[in-house]
Amino acid sequence: MKSSAANDNLPVDPAATIAAMLRRREEVSDEAFDSLLTELPRKKSRTYWSSVEAAQTASKLLREGGATRVLDAGSGVGKFCAIASLDSAHRVWGVERRGELVFESRRLAQVLGAEVVIQEGTLHDVDASEFDGFYFFNPFGEYVAADEDRYDMASPRSFDAYIKDARLVEKWLRAAPVGTAMVTYNGLGGRIPVSFRVRHTTHVRDDTMRLWVKEKPDDSFEAYIEIEEELITASELARLAANNGAGFADSPLVRELSTFVE
């Protein structure tokens, strides 16, 4: 048997150490976790990927909501998926349209030993009925962000694409069975049917995170909209638009969020 002193000199596998800490639900710094990423995703991590704290918090909320088959819509480098898998001891799914990030997320899951499945494609390639939980980290924002706030220039800015995805997610949520859970972080950016209720609200890095659970079948086209710290219904937004002049009412996003029905 080797002495403890000899064992102390053995090289430490940082990925194994981090994975073990995440399984024990211990704190891990973003600097330590991001050291497992390749150069460009590591440099852009703070802006584009969930922090370790956010991923652990979201995973906890989804567990509390009863979700066992969770999809990250727009999974990027797979940081949330890997952390949530290790935290929950469940397989976690993601969908990502950038092939290089799909490759990176699969590599990350492999080095951590996380049970993660990443699908390359768009939200329109997903069968949402396979999932009982969703994680949305401001998933549509890049469609309308300024060039300096985008991960890369791989896809053009497109308000139409924003609306197309927001409408699709609303359809997912309306079709979802009672008991479906989701976490929104820094806003969904689209309409949330009033069949969902907020079970918990917290803040991570000054951004709002909410756990929603579907409590009843859909019986109306009314919906909630997250506007920074506040929740407002589509009908209330329509009244505000009507009462605040043409500039507000003519905003394409306000018009879409306040009037869209199936």
C-alpha positions as CSV (number, residue, x, y, z in Angstrom):
1,M,0.0,0.0,0.0
2,K,1.3,3.4,-0.9
3,S,1.8,5.9,1.9
4,S,-0.5,8.9,2.3
5,A,2.4,11.1,1.5
6,A,2.8,9.4,-1.9
7,N,-0.9,9.7,-2.5
8,D,-0.7,13.4,-1.7
9,N,1.7,13.8,-4.6
10,L,-0.6,12.2,-7.1
11,P,-1.9,14.6,-9.8
12,V,-5.5,15.9,-9.1
13,D,-8.1,15.7,-11.8
14,P,-9.8,19.1,-11.6
15,A,-12.9,17.8,-13.6
16,A,-13.3,14.9,-11.2
17,T,-13.0,17.2,-8.2
18,I,-15.5,19.7,-9.6
19,A,-17.9,16.9,-10.5
20,A,-17.7,15.5,-7.0
21,M,-18.4,18.9,-5.4
22,L,-21.4,19.5,-7.7
23,R,-22.8,16.1,-6.9
24,R,-22.5,17.0,-3.2
25,R,-24.2,20.4,-4.0
26,E,-21.3,22.3,-2.8
27,E,-20.2,25.8,-4.0
28,V,-17.9,25.8,-7.0
29,S,-16.5,29.1,-8.4
30,D,-17.1,30.0,-12.0
31,E,-13.4,30.5,-12.5
32,A,-12.8,26.8,-11.5
33,F,-15.7,25.5,-13.6
34,D,-14.9,27.6,-16.6
35,S,-11.3,26.4,-16.6
36,L,-12.8,23.2,-18.1
37,L,-14.0,25.1,-21.2
38,T,-12.0,25.9,-24.3
39,E,-10.7,29.4,-24.8
40,L,-13.6,31.3,-26.6
41,P,-16.5,29.8,-24.5
42,R,-14.4,30.5,-21.4
43,K,-13.8,34.1,-22.3
44,K,-17.5,34.6,-23.0
45,S,-18.9,32.6,-20.1
46,R,-19.8,35.4,-17.7
47,T,-22.0,37.1,-20.3
48,Y,-23.6,34.1,-22.1
49,W,-23.7,31.0,-19.8
50,S,-25.5,30.5,-16.5
51,S,-23.3,31.0,-13.5
52,V,-22.7,27.9,-11.3
53,E,-24.9,29.5,-8.7
54,A,-27.7,30.1,-11.2
55,A,-27.5,26.6,-12.5
56,Q,-27.5,25.1,-9.0
57,T,-30.4,27.3,-7.9
58,A,-32.4,26.5,-11.0
59,S,-31.8,22.8,-10.6
60,K,-33.0,23.0,-7.0
61,L,-36.1,24.8,-8.0
62,L,-36.9,22.3,-10.8
63,R,-36.5,19.5,-8.3
64,E,-38.9,21.2,-5.9
65,G,-41.3,21.6,-8.9
66,G,-41.1,17.8,-9.4
67,A,-39.4,17.9,-12.8
68,T,-37.3,14.9,-13.7
69,R,-36.9,15.3,-17.5
70,V,-35.6,18.9,-18.0
71,L,-34.8,20.7,-21.3
72,D,-32.5,23.7,-21.5
73,A,-33.8,25.7,-24.5
74,G,-30.7,27.2,-26.1
75,S,-28.2,25.3,-24.1
76,G,-25.0,27.0,-25.4
77,V,-21.9,25.4,-24.0
78,G,-24.0,23.0,-21.8
79,K,-23.0,24.6,-18.5
80,F,-26.5,24.4,-17.0
81,C,-27.1,20.9,-18.4
82,A,-23.9,19.5,-16.9
83,I,-24.4,21.1,-13.5
84,A,-28.1,20.2,-13.3
85,S,-27.4,16.6,-14.2
86,L,-24.7,16.2,-11.5
87,D,-26.9,18.1,-9.0
88,S,-30.1,16.2,-9.7
89,A,-28.6,12.7,-10.6
90,H,-30.9,12.8,-13.6
91,R,-30.3,13.0,-17.3
92,V,-30.7,16.6,-18.6
93,W,-31.3,17.6,-22.2
94,G,-30.4,20.7,-24.2
95,V,-30.9,22.0,-27.7
96,E,-28.4,24.3,-29.3
97,R,-28.2,25.6,-32.9
98,R,-24.4,26.3,-33.1
99,G,-22.6,23.1,-34.0
100,E,-19.3,24.1,-32.3
101,L,-21.1,24.7,-29.0
102,V,-22.9,21.3,-29.3
103,F,-19.4,19.7,-29.7
104,E,-18.1,21.7,-26.7
105,S,-21.1,20.8,-24.5
106,R,-20.8,17.1,-25.3
107,R,-17.1,17.3,-24.5
108,L,-17.8,19.1,-21.2
109,A,-20.4,16.5,-20.1
110,Q,-17.9,13.7,-20.9
111,V,-15.1,15.2,-18.8
112,L,-17.4,15.8,-15.9
113,G,-19.2,12.4,-16.2
114,A,-22.5,14.2,-16.5
115,E,-25.5,12.5,-18.1
116,V,-26.4,15.1,-20.7
117,V,-28.0,14.8,-24.2
118,I,-27.5,17.8,-26.5
119,Q,-29.5,18.0,-29.7
120,E,-28.1,20.2,-32.5
121,G,-30.9,22.3,-34.0
122,T,-33.5,24.8,-33.2
123,L,-36.5,24.8,-30.8
124,H,-38.6,23.7,-33.8
125,D,-36.7,20.4,-33.9
126,V,-37.7,19.6,-30.3
127,D,-40.6,17.4,-29.2
128,A,-41.6,19.3,-26.1
129,S,-44.0,16.6,-24.9
130,E,-41.0,14.5,-23.9
131,F,-40.2,16.9,-21.0
132,D,-41.8,17.8,-17.7
133,G,-39.4,20.7,-16.9
134,F,-37.9,23.6,-18.8
135,Y,-35.1,26.0,-18.2
136,F,-35.2,29.4,-20.0
137,F,-32.3,31.8,-19.6
138,N,-33.6,34.7,-21.7
139,P,-33.5,32.4,-24.7
140,F,-34.6,34.8,-27.5
141,G,-32.7,37.9,-26.5
142,E,-29.8,37.4,-28.9
143,Y,-32.2,37.7,-31.9
144,V,-32.6,41.4,-31.2
145,A,-29.4,42.3,-29.4
146,A,-26.9,44.8,-30.6
147,D,-23.9,43.3,-32.5
148,E,-21.6,43.8,-29.6
149,D,-23.9,41.9,-27.3
150,R,-24.1,38.8,-29.5
151,Y,-22.0,35.6,-29.1
152,D,-21.1,35.7,-32.8
153,M,-22.5,36.8,-36.1
154,A,-23.5,33.3,-37.2
155,S,-27.1,34.3,-37.6
156,P,-28.6,37.6,-38.5
157,R,-30.6,39.7,-36.1
158,S,-34.3,38.9,-36.6
159,F,-37.3,40.2,-34.8
160,D,-39.4,37.7,-36.9
161,A,-37.2,34.8,-35.5
162,Y,-37.7,36.1,-32.0
163,I,-41.5,36.1,-32.4
164,K,-41.5,32.7,-34.1
165,D,-39.6,31.1,-31.2
166,A,-41.7,33.0,-28.5
167,R,-44.9,31.8,-30.1
168,L,-43.6,28.2,-30.3
169,V,-42.7,28.2,-26.6
170,E,-46.1,29.5,-25.7
171,K,-47.6,26.6,-27.6
172,W,-45.4,24.2,-25.7
173,L,-46.6,25.6,-22.4
174,R,-50.3,25.6,-23.4
175,A,-50.0,21.9,-24.5
176,A,-48.0,20.9,-21.5
177,P,-49.8,18.7,-18.9
178,V,-50.7,20.0,-15.4
179,G,-47.7,19.7,-13.2
180,T,-45.1,20.8,-15.7
181,A,-42.4,23.0,-14.1
182,M,-40.2,25.6,-15.6
183,V,-37.6,28.1,-14.4
184,T,-37.2,31.5,-16.1
185,Y,-34.0,33.4,-15.5
186,N,-33.7,37.1,-16.5
187,G,-37.1,36.7,-18.2
188,L,-38.5,34.3,-20.8
189,G,-39.1,37.1,-23.3
190,G,-42.4,35.7,-24.4
191,R,-45.9,35.0,-23.1
192,I,-46.5,32.6,-20.2
193,P,-50.0,31.2,-20.0
194,V,-51.9,32.0,-16.8
195,S,-52.4,28.3,-16.2
196,F,-48.8,28.5,-14.8
197,R,-48.3,30.0,-11.3
198,V,-45.2,31.3,-9.7
199,R,-44.1,29.0,-6.9
200,H,-40.9,30.8,-6.0
201,T,-39.0,33.9,-6.9
202,T,-35.3,34.6,-6.1
203,H,-32.4,36.7,-7.4
204,V,-29.1,35.5,-8.7
205,R,-26.5,38.2,-9.7
206,D,-29.3,40.8,-9.5
207,D,-31.4,39.0,-12.1
208,T,-34.8,37.5,-11.3
209,M,-35.3,33.7,-11.3
210,R,-38.8,32.2,-11.0
211,L,-40.1,28.7,-10.6
212,W,-43.4,28.3,-12.4
213,V,-45.7,25.2,-12.2
214,K,-48.7,24.5,-14.4
215,E,-51.7,24.2,-12.0
216,K,-54.7,23.9,-14.3
217,P,-55.6,23.2,-17.9
218,D,-55.6,26.2,-20.2
219,D,-59.1,27.8,-20.5
220,S,-58.1,31.2,-21.9
221,F,-55.5,32.9,-24.0
222,E,-54.6,35.3,-21.2
223,A,-50.9,35.2,-20.4
224,Y,-48.2,36.7,-18.1
225,I,-45.3,38.7,-19.4
226,E,-42.1,39.3,-17.3
227,I,-40.9,42.9,-17.4
228,E,-37.8,43.1,-15.3
229,E,-39.0,42.6,-11.7
230,E,-42.7,42.8,-12.5
231,L,-45.3,40.4,-13.9
232,I,-48.1,41.9,-16.1
233,T,-50.9,40.2,-18.0
234,A,-51.2,40.6,-21.7
235,S,-54.6,42.4,-21.2
236,E,-53.0,44.8,-18.8
237,L,-50.2,45.5,-21.2
238,A,-52.8,46.2,-24.0
239,R,-54.5,48.7,-21.7
240,L,-51.2,50.4,-20.9
241,A,-50.4,50.5,-24.6
242,A,-53.8,52.1,-25.3
243,N,-53.3,54.7,-22.6
244,N,-49.7,55.7,-23.2
245,G,-49.6,57.1,-26.7
246,A,-48.6,55.9,-30.1
247,G,-44.9,55.4,-29.4
248,F,-45.6,52.7,-26.8
249,A,-48.5,51.1,-28.6
250,D,-46.7,50.9,-31.9
251,S,-43.7,49.0,-30.4
252,P,-43.8,45.7,-32.4
253,L,-42.9,43.7,-29.3
254,V,-45.6,45.3,-27.1
255,R,-48.1,44.8,-29.9
256,E,-47.1,41.1,-30.3
257,L,-47.1,40.3,-26.5
258,S,-50.4,42.0,-25.9
259,T,-52.5,40.7,-28.8
260,F,-51.2,37.3,-29.9
261,V,-53.6,34.4,-29.6
262,E,-53.5,30.9,-31.0
